[in-house]
Amino acid sequence: MSSPERRYVITLGCPDRSGIVAKISTFLAEFGGWIVEAAYHTDRETNWFFTRQEVLADSLPFDLAELRTRFARVAAELGSRTDWRVSDTGVPRRVVLLVSKAGHCLYDLLGRVASGELDVDVRAVIGNHADLANITRAHGIPFHHVPFPGPGQNPDGKQAAFNQIRQIVDSHHPDAVVLARFMQVLPPELCAAWAGKALNIHHSFLPSFIGARPYHQAYARGVKLVGATCHYVTAELDAGPIIEQDIVRVDHTDSSGDMVRKGRDIEKVVLARGLRWHVEDRVLVHGNRTVVFH
């Protein structure tokens, strides 16, 4: 018997037309499905419809697999371009974290997981430096050190390192691959393999100040706001669909170091929000834009 709090989450996107909501609602009502959360949005420019719905699992007379089978017929009736997903809140999402030396995002995520605030199963942390191995293992999580060659060293070594990372990540079949200040650019083949589940935190309010040292770029420009962006990773650097952003004010008395310090606080919060919304299936992607049902 399912727990009363266990829910099935249905997300769907398709070309907009009359009757979509009625079709989904009628399908669920036919089997006694109790909808406890529902959200809808239509992008008028693209004429694309989005919805996310939560149904009490024990209100339905069948399991997740049967729900998927039956809902597939509903989705098929909405057209071949329909994109949909059905997931189970009773199964924690698997996550792999990629890190370098900066630990603030890792500390924050591990703390949220340990306290039960973020309900995910962190299967592994992979670092191209070993600096964060001890804190990771203190949380009972395996740490894998995969060193990258330095400037002027074996050029094939970087590809070999990425191949090793891919092998480790894929062995866990993760629902999210989080670049928690992982200071390496994923090669195009990994961006493609992990499309829609690789999340990055960029220490800038994109599209401003892409690439390296964005706080120093911001300081040189004399900005009055700095921010952070959580986005999906694509082959185009720092240009993937944006999940979440936030800012903090700075002024003429702040050095570039002050901006880095203030920005780290924003990075932690933005990454945690983005990851939470991703694993809760609250983010629907269409093209290079997202709909986020908070």
Secondary structure, DSSP 8 states (H G I E B T S, - for coil): ---TT-EEEEEEEEE--TTHHHHHHHHHHHTT--EEEEEEEEETTTTEEEEEEEEEGGGSSS-HHHHHHHHHHHHHHT-TT-EEEEEETTS-EEEEEEE-S--HHHHHHHHHHHTTSS-EEEEEEEESSSTTHHHHHHTT--EEE-----TTS-THHHHHHHHHHHHHHHHT--SEEEESS--S---HHHHHHTTTTEEEEESS-TTSS-SS-HHHHHHHHT-SEEEEEEEE--SSTT-S-EEEEEEEE--TT--HHHHHHHHHHHHHHHHHHHHHHHHTT-EEEETTEEEE--
